[in-house]
């Protein structure tokens, strides 16, 4: 990486974009559903998500589907080869 940007920097940037795009599904929030979803994905040459899959389910279809949707909506990403695995956590805050 000749521009001085490290793989670690790229991964942080990707993670930040995903967290900014993440939306807690309203139905899951209303039902008090919480959990963590591990998603793995590959980035295409144009920065879009080429493939994605749930590696470890939260146990909730709502959270699993929201996580895959979030990964796709956060694109375009910087090009990183291979599979990336990201945990997405959904936790309700106490008022």
Secondary structure, 3 states (H helix, E strand, C coil): CCCCCCHHHHHHHHHHHHHHHCCCCHHHHHCCCCEEEEEEEEECCCCCEEEEEEEECCCCHHHHHHHHHHHHHHCCCCCCCCEEEEEEEECCCCC
